[in-house]
Amino acid sequence: MAVARTFTLPQPLDVGSTLRPLSHGRFDPTMRIETGWAWRATRTPCGPAALELRWWGDRLEARAFGAGADWALDAVPDLLGFDDDARGFAPAHPVVRDLHRRRPGLRLGRSGAVLEALVPAIVEQRVQSAEAARSWVRLVRRFGEPAPGPAGLRLPPAPERLAQLPYFAFHPCGIERRRADTVRRAAAVATRLERAVTLPLEQATRLLLAVPGVGPWTAAEVARDALGDRDAVSVGDWNLPHLVAWALAGERRADDARMLELLEPFRPHRARVVRLLATSGLQPPRRAPRAALRSFAEC
């Protein structure tokens, strides 16, 4: 049985673009985003839930299914960044200023679901995005469960199940032992990690970094998507420094230090700038063919 609620969207707000960072690849079994509607499956403190969102103009209709339905509905304003007021963001850089003008509804929300952000971030460590998306789909389909509701989604794997799996159970998903062990360690302390939503951002980041195998890049991904850190920068990303340097300085290649130097004037909105750049279609010209995808599952 569904419970429903109606919201008035603060304008401007692009619901689809705001939700997009929570979807890990086009075929993510836990989410579906189309024009005017979206579904998301999640594990809440009250139990599993599936959330359906439909929107037009400034009106949003939300329905939720499962034991965590009420919790999921209560979390909609945070999920969609209702409180993310960018009116004080007035970038001087012409590229960022133009992107911000063309994407006024892009907001930074927070899911409040730490492990659901952390596990796919670990899966994405040091591999191409397409490879990570493929591994995430396999992990969810193999170890997740059907989500409540009629959408046919699957829930992210339960932390207790991930913690109990042997490392080699991840191999068919294309995840080698290093990342598998990190997922297992994080899942084993999931209850403690979920408390990060109640902590100041600096303290929450330290809590994430205390998990062996979780570094600054992974912690920043979680801080941005689960905790709503609007200044988070994912240091250690393979492509991000090149994108930032190309868009802001016309430089084809850069390291993390140069990226941080270029983003420094945008504090405390660096995550917003990175998100705008990531959705812009800008990218430095390639000097070599894209590397072929690996498959640990076929080794």
C-alpha atoms as an extended CHARMM CRD file, in Angstrom:
* protein
*
       299  EXT
         1         1  MET       CA              0.0000000000        0.0000000000        0.0000000000  PROA      1               0.0000000000
         2         2  ALA       CA              1.3300000000        3.4240000000       -0.9470000000  PROA      2               0.0000000000
         3         3  VAL       CA              1.3940000000        6.6250000000        1.0400000000  PROA      3               0.0000000000
         4         4  ALA       CA              1.4040000000        9.9070000000       -0.8530000000  PROA      4               0.0000000000
         5         5  ARG       CA              2.3010000000       13.5140000000       -0.3260000000  PROA      5               0.0000000000
         6         6  THR       CA              2.2670000000       16.6780000000       -2.4440000000  PROA      6               0.0000000000
         7         7  PHE       CA              5.0890000000       19.2250000000       -2.3980000000  PROA      7               0.0000000000
         8         8  THR       CA              5.4480000000       22.7040000000       -3.8310000000  PROA      8               0.0000000000
         9         9  LEU       CA              8.8390000000       22.8930000000       -5.5110000000  PROA      9               0.0000000000
        10        10  PRO       CA             10.9760000000       25.9340000000       -4.7890000000  PROA      10              0.0000000000
        11        11  GLN       CA             11.7600000000       27.5170000000       -8.1180000000  PROA      11              0.0000000000
        12        12  PRO       CA             13.8620000000       26.9870000000      -10.0310000000  PROA      12              0.0000000000
        13        13  LEU       CA             14.4810000000       23.2680000000       -9.4290000000  PROA      13              0.0000000000
        14        14  ASP       CA             15.4460000000       20.6690000000      -12.0320000000  PROA      14              0.0000000000
        15        15  VAL       CA             14.4220000000       17.4420000000      -10.2860000000  PROA      15              0.0000000000
        16        16  GLY       CA             16.0040000000       15.0590000000      -12.8040000000  PROA      16              0.0000000000
        17        17  SER       CA             19.4080000000       16.7730000000      -12.8400000000  PROA      17              0.0000000000
        18        18  THR       CA             19.4010000000       17.0540000000       -9.0660000000  PROA      18              0.0000000000
        19        19  LEU       CA             18.7620000000       13.3200000000       -8.6480000000  PROA      19              0.0000000000
        20        20  ARG       CA             21.1960000000       12.2040000000      -11.3570000000  PROA      20              0.0000000000
        21        21  PRO       CA             24.3280000000       11.8740000000       -9.1420000000  PROA      21              0.0000000000
        22        22  LEU       CA             22.5260000000        9.2200000000       -7.0890000000  PROA      22              0.0000000000
        23        23  SER       CA             22.1120000000        6.9950000000      -10.1570000000  PROA      23              0.0000000000
        24        24  HSD       CA             25.1710000000        4.8920000000      -10.9280000000  PROA      24              0.0000000000
        25        25  GLY       CA             24.9670000000        4.2940000000      -14.6260000000  PROA      25              0.0000000000
        26        26  ARG       CA             22.1370000000        4.1980000000      -17.1230000000  PROA      26              0.0000000000
        27        27  PHE       CA             20.9880000000        0.7300000000      -16.0320000000  PROA      27              0.0000000000
        28        28  ASP       CA             21.1850000000        1.1780000000      -12.2440000000  PROA      28              0.0000000000
        29        29  PRO       CA             18.5480000000       -1.2610000000      -10.8800000000  PROA      29              0.0000000000
        30        30  THR       CA             17.9470000000        0.9720000000       -7.8350000000  PROA      30              0.0000000000
        31        31  MET       CA             16.8350000000        4.0680000000       -9.7830000000  PROA      31              0.0000000000
        32        32  ARG       CA             14.9370000000        5.1680000000      -12.8560000000  PROA      32              0.0000000000
        33        33  ILE       CA             14.8670000000        8.7740000000      -14.0600000000  PROA      33              0.0000000000
        34        34  GLU       CA             12.8190000000        9.9740000000      -17.0260000000  PROA      34              0.0000000000
        35        35  THR       CA             11.3380000000       13.2880000000      -18.1140000000  PROA      35              0.0000000000
        36        36  GLY       CA              8.8700000000       14.3100000000      -15.4340000000  PROA      36              0.0000000000
        37        37  TRP       CA              9.1590000000       11.2460000000      -13.2110000000  PROA      37              0.0000000000
        38        38  ALA       CA             11.6140000000        9.1680000000      -11.2250000000  PROA      38              0.0000000000
        39        39  TRP       CA             11.7860000000        6.0940000000       -8.9950000000  PROA      39              0.0000000000
        40        40  ARG       CA             14.3320000000        5.3940000000       -6.2760000000  PROA      40              0.0000000000
        41        41  ALA       CA             14.7180000000        2.2850000000       -4.0960000000  PROA      41              0.0000000000
        42        42  THR       CA             16.4080000000        2.7670000000       -0.7420000000  PROA      42              0.0000000000
        43        43  ARG       CA             16.9140000000        1.2570000000        2.6950000000  PROA      43              0.0000000000
        44        44  THR       CA             15.7230000000        3.6750000000        5.3660000000  PROA      44              0.0000000000
        45        45  PRO       CA             16.1370000000        3.4560000000        9.1690000000  PROA      45              0.0000000000
        46        46  CYS       CA             12.5160000000        2.2470000000        9.2060000000  PROA      46              0.0000000000
        47        47  GLY       CA             12.9170000000       -0.4030000000        6.5220000000  PROA      47              0.0000000000
        48        48  PRO       CA             13.0270000000       -0.6860000000        2.7400000000  PROA      48              0.0000000000
        49        49  ALA       CA             11.1800000000        1.8150000000        0.5610000000  PROA      49              0.0000000000
        50        50  ALA       CA             10.5590000000        2.7100000000       -3.0510000000  PROA      50              0.0000000000
        51        51  LEU       CA              9.8820000000        6.3620000000       -3.8150000000  PROA      51              0.0000000000
        52        52  GLU       CA              8.0080000000        7.5420000000       -6.9170000000  PROA      52              0.0000000000
        53        53  LEU       CA              8.2560000000       11.2070000000       -7.9160000000  PROA      53              0.0000000000
        54        54  ARG       CA              6.2310000000       12.9810000000      -10.6090000000  PROA      54              0.0000000000
        55        55  TRP       CA              6.5350000000       16.6900000000      -11.2270000000  PROA      55              0.0000000000
        56        56  TRP       CA              5.2340000000       19.4690000000      -13.4340000000  PROA      56              0.0000000000
        57        57  GLY       CA              5.6380000000       23.2070000000      -12.9500000000  PROA      57              0.0000000000
        58        58  ASP       CA              6.0910000000       23.8330000000       -9.2350000000  PROA      58              0.0000000000
        59        59  ARG       CA              4.1200000000       20.7640000000       -8.1660000000  PROA      59              0.0000000000
        60        60  LEU       CA              5.6010000000       17.4170000000       -7.1310000000  PROA      60              0.0000000000
        61        61  GLU       CA              3.5470000000       14.3270000000       -6.3280000000  PROA      61              0.0000000000
        62        62  ALA       CA              5.3780000000       11.7240000000       -4.2650000000  PROA      62              0.0000000000
        63        63  ARG       CA              4.2730000000        8.1610000000       -3.5030000000  PROA      63              0.0000000000
        64        64  ALA       CA              6.2240000000        5.7120000000       -1.3950000000  PROA      64              0.0000000000
        65        65  PHE       CA              5.9060000000        1.9840000000       -0.7620000000  PROA      65              0.0000000000
        66        66  GLY       CA              7.2710000000       -0.2960000000        1.9330000000  PROA      66              0.0000000000
        67        67  ALA       CA              8.0460000000       -0.1130000000        5.6410000000  PROA      67              0.0000000000
        68        68  GLY       CA             10.1820000000        2.9950000000        5.1380000000  PROA      68              0.0000000000
        69        69  ALA       CA              7.5860000000        4.8760000000        3.0910000000  PROA      69              0.0000000000
        70        70  ASP       CA              6.9350000000        7.6680000000        5.5900000000  PROA      70              0.0000000000
        71        71  TRP       CA             10.6490000000        8.1640000000        6.1860000000  PROA      71              0.0000000000
        72        72  ALA       CA             11.2600000000        8.3880000000        2.4310000000  PROA      72              0.0000000000
        73        73  LEU       CA              8.5420000000       11.0180000000        2.0380000000  PROA      73              0.0000000000
        74        74  ASP       CA              9.8920000000       13.0460000000        4.9520000000  PROA      74              0.0000000000
        75        75  ALA       CA             13.3130000000       13.0200000000        3.2530000000  PROA      75              0.0000000000
        76        76  VAL       CA             12.1180000000       14.3910000000       -0.1140000000  PROA      76              0.0000000000
        77        77  PRO       CA             13.0280000000       18.0510000000        0.6270000000  PROA      77              0.0000000000
        78        78  ASP       CA             16.5870000000       17.0400000000        1.5530000000  PROA      78              0.0000000000
        79        79  LEU       CA             16.8480000000       14.6460000000       -1.3900000000  PROA      79              0.0000000000
        80        80  LEU       CA             15.9310000000       17.4120000000       -3.8440000000  PROA      80              0.0000000000
        81        81  GLY       CA             17.9030000000       20.2110000000       -2.2050000000  PROA      81              0.0000000000
        82        82  PHE       CA             14.9760000000       22.4070000000       -1.2220000000  PROA      82              0.0000000000
        83        83  ASP       CA             17.3220000000       24.2940000000        1.1180000000  PROA      83              0.0000000000
        84        84  ASP       CA             20.1260000000       24.6060000000       -1.4460000000  PROA      84              0.0000000000
        85        85  ASP       CA             19.8020000000       28.3140000000       -2.1000000000  PROA      85              0.0000000000
        86        86  ALA       CA             22.2960000000       29.3880000000       -4.7690000000  PROA      86              0.0000000000
        87        87  ARG       CA             21.2790000000       33.0400000000       -4.8290000000  PROA      87              0.0000000000
        88        88  GLY       CA             24.5930000000       33.9970000000       -3.2170000000  PROA      88              0.0000000000
        89        89  PHE       CA             26.5280000000       32.1920000000       -5.9410000000  PROA      89              0.0000000000
        90        90  ALA       CA             27.7050000000       34.8340000000       -8.4060000000  PROA      90              0.0000000000
        91        91  PRO       CA             30.6980000000       33.3630000000      -10.2930000000  PROA      91              0.0000000000
        92        92  ALA       CA             32.9560000000       35.7970000000      -12.1120000000  PROA      92              0.0000000000
        93        93  HSD       CA             34.4120000000       33.2040000000      -14.4610000000  PROA      93              0.0000000000
        94        94  PRO       CA             32.5230000000       33.4640000000      -17.7890000000  PROA      94              0.0000000000
        95        95  VAL       CA             32.2480000000       29.7010000000      -18.3510000000  PROA      95              0.0000000000
        96        96  VAL       CA             30.8420000000       28.9970000000      -14.8920000000  PROA      96              0.0000000000
        97        97  ARG       CA             28.6370000000       32.0840000000      -15.0020000000  PROA      97              0.0000000000
        98        98  ASP       CA             27.1310000000       30.9460000000      -18.3100000000  PROA      98              0.0000000000
        99        99  LEU       CA             26.6010000000       27.3710000000      -17.1090000000  PROA      99              0.0000000000
       100       100  HSD       CA             24.9340000000       28.6140000000      -13.9310000000  PROA      100             0.0000000000
       101       101  ARG       CA             22.6790000000       30.8940000000      -15.9840000000  PROA      101             0.0000000000
       102       102  ARG       CA             21.6680000000       28.0180000000      -18.2740000000  PROA      102             0.0000000000
       103       103  ARG       CA             21.1510000000       25.4960000000      -15.4400000000  PROA      103             0.0000000000
       104       104  PRO       CA             19.4170000000       27.5140000000      -12.6940000000  PROA      104             0.0000000000
       105       105  GLY       CA             17.4650000000       24.4840000000      -11.4570000000  PROA      105             0.0000000000
       106       106  LEU       CA             20.5010000000       22.3310000000      -10.7050000000  PROA      106             0.0000000000
       107       107  ARG       CA             20.5910000000       21.8160000000       -6.9380000000  PROA      107             0.0000000000
       108       108  LEU       CA             22.7160000000       19.7700000000       -4.5830000000  PROA      108             0.0000000000
       109       109  GLY       CA             20.6290000000       17.5270000000       -2.3770000000  PROA      109             0.0000000000
       110       110  ARG       CA             21.5250000000       14.9140000000        0.1980000000  PROA      110             0.0000000000
       111       111  SER       CA             20.2130000000       11.3800000000        0.4220000000  PROA      111             0.0000000000
       112       112  GLY       CA             21.0630000000       10.8090000000        4.0950000000  PROA      112             0.0000000000
       113       113  ALA       CA             22.0120000000        7.2310000000        3.1370000000  PROA      113             0.0000000000
       114       114  VAL       CA             25.7390000000        6.8580000000        3.8190000000  PROA      114             0.0000000000
       115       115  LEU       CA             26.3570000000        3.2290000000        2.8730000000  PROA      115             0.0000000000
       116       116  GLU       CA             24.2180000000        3.5450000000       -0.2630000000  PROA      116             0.0000000000
       117       117  ALA       CA             26.5970000000        6.2750000000       -1.4060000000  PROA      117             0.0000000000
       118       118  LEU       CA             29.7360000000        4.6230000000       -0.0470000000  PROA      118             0.0000000000
       119       119  VAL       CA             29.4590000000        1.1650000000       -1.6410000000  PROA      119             0.0000000000
       120       120  PRO       CA             29.0970000000        2.3900000000       -5.2500000000  PROA      120             0.0000000000
       121       121  ALA       CA             31.8600000000        4.9370000000       -4.6150000000  PROA      121             0.0000000000
       122       122  ILE       CA             34.1580000000        2.0890000000       -3.5530000000  PROA      122             0.0000000000
       123       123  VAL       CA             33.1370000000        0.1480000000       -6.6590000000  PROA      123             0.0000000000
       124       124  GLU       CA             34.1060000000        3.2150000000       -8.7330000000  PROA      124             0.0000000000
       125       125  GLN       CA             37.5980000000        3.4580000000       -7.2450000000  PROA      125             0.0000000000
       126       126  ARG       CA             40.3340000000        3.5780000000       -9.9080000000  PROA      126             0.0000000000
       127       127  VAL       CA             38.2490000000        2.1290000000      -12.7520000000  PROA      127             0.0000000000
       128       128  GLN       CA             36.4520000000        3.6370000000      -15.7150000000  PROA      128             0.0000000000
       129       129  SER       CA             32.9040000000        4.8140000000      -15.0910000000  PROA      129             0.0000000000
       130       130  ALA       CA             31.4190000000        2.2810000000      -17.5370000000  PROA      130             0.0000000000
       131       131  GLU       CA             33.2660000000       -0.5660000000      -15.8160000000  PROA      131             0.0000000000
       132       132  ALA       CA             32.0920000000        0.6270000000      -12.3970000000  PROA      132             0.0000000000
       133       133  ALA       CA             28.4850000000        0.9420000000      -13.5800000000  PROA      133             0.0000000000
       134       134  ARG       CA             28.5630000000       -2.5940000000      -14.9370000000  PROA      134             0.0000000000
       135       135  SER       CA             29.9370000000       -3.9230000000      -11.6400000000  PROA      135             0.0000000000
       136       136  TRP       CA             27.3210000000       -2.0310000000       -9.6360000000  PROA      136             0.0000000000
       137       137  VAL       CA             24.4910000000       -3.4910000000      -11.7170000000  PROA      137             0.0000000000
       138       138  ARG       CA             25.8420000000       -7.0070000000      -11.2110000000  PROA      138             0.0000000000
       139       139  LEU       CA             26.3000000000       -6.4590000000       -7.4730000000  PROA      139             0.0000000000
       140       140  VAL       CA             22.7360000000       -5.2030000000       -7.0080000000  PROA      140             0.0000000000
       141       141  ARG       CA             21.1660000000       -7.8990000000       -9.1640000000  PROA      141             0.0000000000
       142       142  ARG       CA             23.1350000000      -10.6630000000       -7.4380000000  PROA      142             0.0000000000
       143       143  PHE       CA             22.8600000000       -9.5480000000       -3.7960000000  PROA      143             0.0000000000
       144       144  GLY       CA             20.0430000000       -6.9730000000       -3.6460000000  PROA      144             0.0000000000
       145       145  GLU       CA             16.3800000000       -7.8030000000       -3.1520000000  PROA      145             0.0000000000
       146       146  PRO       CA             13.2160000000       -6.7320000000       -4.9610000000  PROA      146             0.0000000000
       147       147  ALA       CA             12.1210000000       -3.2960000000       -3.8130000000  PROA      147             0.0000000000
       148       148  PRO       CA              8.5500000000       -2.6910000000       -2.6520000000  PROA      148             0.0000000000
       149       149  GLY       CA              6.1090000000       -1.1480000000       -5.1090000000  PROA      149             0.0000000000
       150       150  PRO       CA              5.2460000000       -1.7580000000       -8.7650000000  PROA      150             0.0000000000
       151       151  ALA       CA              8.3630000000       -0.3170000000      -10.4640000000  PROA      151             0.0000000000
       152       152  GLY       CA             10.4120000000       -3.5230000000      -10.5150000000  PROA      152             0.0000000000
       153       153  LEU       CA             13.4470000000       -1.9180000000       -8.8720000000  PROA      153             0.0000000000
       154       154  ARG       CA             15.9290000000       -3.6770000000       -6.6270000000  PROA      154             0.0000000000
       155       155  LEU       CA             17.1760000000       -2.5290000000       -3.2500000000  PROA      155             0.0000000000
       156       156  PRO       CA             20.8850000000       -1.9370000000       -2.7360000000  PROA      156             0.0000000000
       157       157  PRO       CA             22.4550000000       -4.9770000000       -1.0500000000  PROA      157             0.0000000000
       158       158  ALA       CA             21.9080000000       -5.0290000000        2.7070000000  PROA      158             0.0000000000
       159       159  PRO       CA             25.0660000000       -4.1850000000        4.6920000000  PROA      159             0.0000000000
       160       160  GLU       CA             24.8090000000       -7.3310000000        6.8090000000  PROA      160             0.0000000000
       161       161  ARG       CA             24.8230000000       -9.4500000000        3.6660000000  PROA      161             0.0000000000
       162       162  LEU       CA             27.7790000000       -7.6180000000        2.1270000000  PROA      162             0.0000000000
       163       163  ALA       CA             29.7540000000       -7.9210000000        5.3600000000  PROA      163             0.0000000000
       164       164  GLN       CA             29.3050000000      -11.6960000000        5.4680000000  PROA      164             0.0000000000
       165       165  LEU       CA             30.2630000000      -12.3970000000        1.8520000000  PROA      165             0.0000000000
       166       166  PRO       CA             33.7270000000      -13.8460000000        1.1390000000  PROA      166             0.0000000000
       167       167  TYR       CA             35.8460000000      -11.6200000000       -1.0820000000  PROA      167             0.0000000000
       168       168  PHE       CA             35.6310000000      -14.0320000000       -4.0050000000  PROA      168             0.0000000000
       169       169  ALA       CA             31.8370000000      -13.6600000000       -4.1240000000  PROA      169             0.0000000000
       170       170  PHE       CA             32.4660000000      -10.1920000000       -5.6200000000  PROA      170             0.0000000000
       171       171  HSD       CA             34.5840000000      -11.5870000000       -8.4550000000  PROA      171             0.0000000000
       172       172  PRO       CA             31.6520000000      -12.3840000000      -10.8020000000  PROA      172             0.0000000000
       173       173  CYS       CA             30.5990000000       -8.7430000000      -10.3810000000  PROA      173             0.0000000000
       174       174  GLY       CA             33.9330000000       -7.5610000000      -11.7690000000  PROA      174             0.0000000000
       175       175  ILE       CA             35.2470000000       -6.4230000000       -8.3700000000  PROA      175             0.0000000000
       176       176  GLU       CA             38.7110000000       -7.5630000000       -7.3380000000  PROA      176             0.0000000000
       177       177  ARG       CA             39.7860000000       -8.3760000000       -3.7910000000  PROA      177             0.0000000000
       178       178  ARG       CA             41.0260000000       -4.8860000000       -2.8290000000  PROA      178             0.0000000000
       179       179  ARG       CA             37.6960000000       -3.1790000000       -3.4910000000  PROA      179             0.0000000000
       180       180  ALA       CA             35.7320000000       -6.1990000000       -2.2470000000  PROA      180             0.0000000000
       181       181  ASP       CA             37.5250000000       -6.1040000000        1.1020000000  PROA      181             0.0000000000
       182       182  THR       CA             36.8490000000       -2.3690000000        1.4090000000  PROA      182             0.0000000000
       183       183  VAL       CA             33.1350000000       -2.9180000000        0.7610000000  PROA      183             0.0000000000
       184       184  ARG       CA             33.0510000000       -5.7070000000        3.3390000000  PROA      184             0.0000000000
       185       185  ARG       CA             34.8400000000       -3.5890000000        5.9670000000  PROA      185             0.0000000000
       186       186  ALA       CA             32.5060000000       -0.6390000000        5.3920000000  PROA      186             0.0000000000
       187       187  ALA       CA             29.4180000000       -2.8640000000        5.5410000000  PROA      187             0.0000000000
       188       188  ALA       CA             30.6090000000       -4.3950000000        8.8260000000  PROA      188             0.0000000000
       189       189  VAL       CA             30.5220000000       -0.9480000000       10.4950000000  PROA      189             0.0000000000
       190       190  ALA       CA             27.4900000000        0.3670000000        8.5980000000  PROA      190             0.0000000000
       191       191  THR       CA             25.5570000000        1.3240000000       11.7240000000  PROA      191             0.0000000000
       192       192  ARG       CA             28.4210000000        3.5150000000       12.9030000000  PROA      192             0.0000000000
       193       193  LEU       CA             28.9200000000        5.0550000000        9.4690000000  PROA      193             0.0000000000
       194       194  GLU       CA             25.2490000000        5.9840000000        9.1260000000  PROA      194             0.0000000000
       195       195  ARG       CA             25.6730000000        8.2410000000       12.1620000000  PROA      195             0.0000000000
       196       196  ALA       CA             27.7470000000       10.5160000000        9.9360000000  PROA      196             0.0000000000
       197       197  VAL       CA             24.5270000000       12.2670000000        8.9100000000  PROA      197             0.0000000000
       198       198  THR       CA             24.2640000000       13.6990000000       12.4410000000  PROA      198             0.0000000000
       199       199  LEU       CA             27.8700000000       14.9430000000       12.6150000000  PROA      199             0.0000000000
       200       200  PRO       CA             29.5740000000       18.1150000000       11.3850000000  PROA      200             0.0000000000
       201       201  LEU       CA             31.0240000000       17.5420000000        7.9310000000  PROA      201             0.0000000000
       202       202  GLU       CA             34.6480000000       17.5520000000        9.0740000000  PROA      202             0.0000000000
       203       203  GLN       CA             33.9510000000       14.9530000000       11.7520000000  PROA      203             0.0000000000
       204       204  ALA       CA             31.8360000000       12.8730000000        9.3710000000  PROA      204             0.0000000000
       205       205  THR       CA             34.6840000000       12.8310000000        6.8440000000  PROA      205             0.0000000000
       206       206  ARG       CA             37.1130000000       11.6020000000        9.4950000000  PROA      206             0.0000000000
       207       207  LEU       CA             34.6750000000        8.8070000000       10.3290000000  PROA      207             0.0000000000
       208       208  LEU       CA             34.5960000000        7.7170000000        6.6860000000  PROA      208             0.0000000000
       209       209  LEU       CA             38.3760000000        7.9090000000        6.3280000000  PROA      209             0.0000000000
       210       210  ALA       CA             38.7890000000        5.6100000000        9.3280000000  PROA      210             0.0000000000
       211       211  VAL       CA             37.6130000000        2.6940000000        7.1570000000  PROA      211             0.0000000000
       212       212  PRO       CA             40.7160000000        1.0820000000        5.5690000000  PROA      212             0.0000000000
       213       213  GLY       CA             40.4910000000        1.4900000000        1.7960000000  PROA      213             0.0000000000
       214       214  VAL       CA             38.3730000000        4.6630000000        1.9700000000  PROA      214             0.0000000000
       215       215  GLY       CA             40.4650000000        7.6270000000        0.8730000000  PROA      215             0.0000000000
       216       216  PRO       CA             39.8060000000       11.3300000000        0.2190000000  PROA      216             0.0000000000
       217       217  TRP       CA             38.1830000000       10.7290000000       -3.1800000000  PROA      217             0.0000000000
       218       218  THR       CA             35.6710000000        8.2120000000       -1.8350000000  PROA      218             0.0000000000
       219       219  ALA       CA             34.9350000000       10.2690000000        1.2770000000  PROA      219             0.0000000000
       220       220  ALA       CA             34.2690000000       13.3720000000       -0.8430000000  PROA      220             0.0000000000
       221       221  GLU       CA             31.8480000000       11.4670000000       -3.0890000000  PROA      221             0.0000000000
       222       222  VAL       CA             29.8860000000       10.3510000000       -0.0280000000  PROA      222             0.0000000000
       223       223  ALA       CA             30.0280000000       13.7580000000        1.6550000000  PROA      223             0.0000000000
       224       224  ARG       CA             28.5670000000       15.3870000000       -1.4510000000  PROA      224             0.0000000000
       225       225  ASP       CA             25.8010000000       12.8900000000       -2.2530000000  PROA      225             0.0000000000
       226       226  ALA       CA             24.7740000000       11.5670000000        1.1710000000  PROA      226             0.0000000000
       227       227  LEU       CA             25.6720000000       14.4680000000        3.4660000000  PROA      227             0.0000000000
       228       228  GLY       CA             25.0940000000       17.4700000000        1.2060000000  PROA      228             0.0000000000
       229       229  ASP       CA             28.6090000000       18.9340000000        1.3210000000  PROA      229             0.0000000000
       230       230  ARG       CA             28.3420000000       21.6750000000       -1.2860000000  PROA      230             0.0000000000
       231       231  ASP       CA             32.0750000000       22.3690000000       -1.1820000000  PROA      231             0.0000000000
       232       232  ALA       CA             33.2810000000       18.7700000000       -1.5950000000  PROA      232             0.0000000000
       233       233  VAL       CA             35.9320000000       18.1200000000       -4.2570000000  PROA      233             0.0000000000
       234       234  SER       CA             36.8630000000       14.5630000000       -5.2010000000  PROA      234             0.0000000000
       235       235  VAL       CA             40.6530000000       14.7390000000       -5.0770000000  PROA      235             0.0000000000
       236       236  GLY       CA             42.2460000000       11.7410000000       -6.7720000000  PROA      236             0.0000000000
       237       237  ASP       CA             39.8510000000       11.5230000000       -9.7140000000  PROA      237             0.0000000000
       238       238  TRP       CA             41.4860000000       10.5520000000      -13.0040000000  PROA      238             0.0000000000
       239       239  ASN       CA             39.5340000000       12.8960000000      -15.2940000000  PROA      239             0.0000000000
       240       240  LEU       CA             38.2600000000       15.6910000000      -13.0570000000  PROA      240             0.0000000000
       241       241  PRO       CA             41.4880000000       17.7690000000      -12.8910000000  PROA      241             0.0000000000
       242       242  HSD       CA             41.6970000000       17.7460000000      -16.6970000000  PROA      242             0.0000000000
       243       243  LEU       CA             38.0540000000       18.8270000000      -17.0380000000  PROA      243             0.0000000000
       244       244  VAL       CA             38.4440000000       21.6530000000      -14.5280000000  PROA      244             0.0000000000
       245       245  ALA       CA             41.6930000000       22.8740000000      -16.0830000000  PROA      245             0.0000000000
       246       246  TRP       CA             40.2700000000       22.7640000000      -19.6150000000  PROA      246             0.0000000000
       247       247  ALA       CA             37.0300000000       24.5610000000      -18.7040000000  PROA      247             0.0000000000
       248       248  LEU       CA             38.5410000000       27.2010000000      -16.4250000000  PROA      248             0.0000000000
       249       249  ALA       CA             42.0110000000       27.7640000000      -17.9010000000  PROA      249             0.0000000000
       250       250  GLY       CA             42.0980000000       26.1570000000      -21.3520000000  PROA      250             0.0000000000
       251       251  GLU       CA             44.7380000000       23.6690000000      -20.1770000000  PROA      251             0.0000000000
       252       252  ARG       CA             44.5270000000       20.1000000000      -21.4970000000  PROA      252             0.0000000000
       253       253  ARG       CA             46.1370000000       18.4110000000      -18.5090000000  PROA      253             0.0000000000
       254       254  ALA       CA             46.3360000000       19.1510000000      -14.7820000000  PROA      254             0.0000000000
       255       255  ASP       CA             46.9570000000       17.4790000000      -11.4490000000  PROA      255             0.0000000000
       256       256  ASP       CA             44.9710000000       17.7550000000       -8.2230000000  PROA      256             0.0000000000
       257       257  ALA       CA             47.0040000000       20.7230000000       -6.9960000000  PROA      257             0.0000000000
       258       258  ARG       CA             46.2230000000       22.7080000000      -10.1360000000  PROA      258             0.0000000000
       259       259  MET       CA             42.5510000000       21.7280000000       -9.9650000000  PROA      259             0.0000000000
       260       260  LEU       CA             42.2720000000       22.9180000000       -6.3620000000  PROA      260             0.0000000000
       261       261  GLU       CA             44.0350000000       26.1570000000       -7.2670000000  PROA      261             0.0000000000
       262       262  LEU       CA             41.5230000000       26.8510000000      -10.0360000000  PROA      262             0.0000000000
       263       263  LEU       CA             38.5380000000       25.9520000000       -7.8300000000  PROA      263             0.0000000000
       264       264  GLU       CA             39.6970000000       27.9520000000       -4.7980000000  PROA      264             0.0000000000
       265       265  PRO       CA             37.8860000000       31.2030000000       -5.7930000000  PROA      265             0.0000000000
       266       266  PHE       CA             34.5770000000       29.3240000000       -5.8080000000  PROA      266             0.0000000000
       267       267  ARG       CA             34.5250000000       28.3310000000       -2.1210000000  PROA      267             0.0000000000
       268       268  PRO       CA             32.0980000000       27.3670000000       -0.5630000000  PROA      268             0.0000000000
       269       269  HSD       CA             30.4510000000       26.2810000000       -3.8320000000  PROA      269             0.0000000000
       270       270  ARG       CA             33.1660000000       24.0680000000       -5.3270000000  PROA      270             0.0000000000
       271       271  ALA       CA             30.8990000000       21.0100000000       -5.5430000000  PROA      271             0.0000000000
       272       272  ARG       CA             28.3630000000       23.1180000000       -7.4320000000  PROA      272             0.0000000000
       273       273  VAL       CA             31.0070000000       24.2560000000       -9.9010000000  PROA      273             0.0000000000
       274       274  VAL       CA             32.2320000000       20.6920000000      -10.4520000000  PROA      274             0.0000000000
       275       275  ARG       CA             28.6570000000       19.5200000000      -11.0130000000  PROA      275             0.0000000000
       276       276  LEU       CA             28.0180000000       22.2930000000      -13.5310000000  PROA      276             0.0000000000
       277       277  LEU       CA             31.2040000000       21.3990000000      -15.4020000000  PROA      277             0.0000000000
       278       278  ALA       CA             30.3680000000       17.6910000000      -15.3260000000  PROA      278             0.0000000000
       279       279  THR       CA             26.9930000000       18.3390000000      -16.9940000000  PROA      279             0.0000000000
       280       280  SER       CA             28.3580000000       20.8460000000      -19.5230000000  PROA      280             0.0000000000
       281       281  GLY       CA             29.6690000000       18.4640000000      -22.1590000000  PROA      281             0.0000000000
       282       282  LEU       CA             33.0300000000       20.2320000000      -22.0380000000  PROA      282             0.0000000000
       283       283  GLN       CA             36.0890000000       17.9990000000      -22.1470000000  PROA      283             0.0000000000
       284       284  PRO       CA             39.7060000000       18.3800000000      -23.2130000000  PROA      284             0.0000000000
       285       285  PRO       CA             40.5910000000       16.8680000000      -26.5900000000  PROA      285             0.0000000000
       286       286  ARG       CA             41.7410000000       13.2640000000      -26.4420000000  PROA      286             0.0000000000
       287       287  ARG       CA             45.2720000000       12.3290000000      -27.3720000000  PROA      287             0.0000000000
       288       288  ALA       CA             44.7200000000        8.5600000000      -27.4840000000  PROA      288             0.0000000000
       289       289  PRO       CA             41.8580000000        6.0880000000      -27.9300000000  PROA      289             0.0000000000
       290       290  ARG       CA             39.7600000000        5.2770000000      -24.8880000000  PROA      290             0.0000000000
       291       291  ALA       CA             41.1550000000        2.2980000000      -22.9730000000  PROA      291             0.0000000000
       292       292  ALA       CA             39.3000000000       -0.9880000000      -23.3320000000  PROA      292             0.0000000000
       293       293  LEU       CA             37.1490000000       -2.0730000000      -20.3960000000  PROA      293             0.0000000000
       294       294  ARG       CA             38.5410000000       -4.7520000000      -18.1340000000  PROA      294             0.0000000000
       295       295  SER       CA             36.5080000000       -7.6600000000      -16.7810000000  PROA      295             0.0000000000
       296       296  PHE       CA             37.5940000000       -9.3040000000      -13.5510000000  PROA      296             0.0000000000
       297       297  ALA       CA             34.5180000000      -11.5280000000      -13.8750000000  PROA      297             0.0000000000
       298       298  GLU       CA             36.0160000000      -13.1860000000      -16.9520000000  PROA      298             0.0000000000
       299       299  CYS       CA             39.5070000000      -13.7550000000      -15.5350000000  PROA      299             0.0000000000
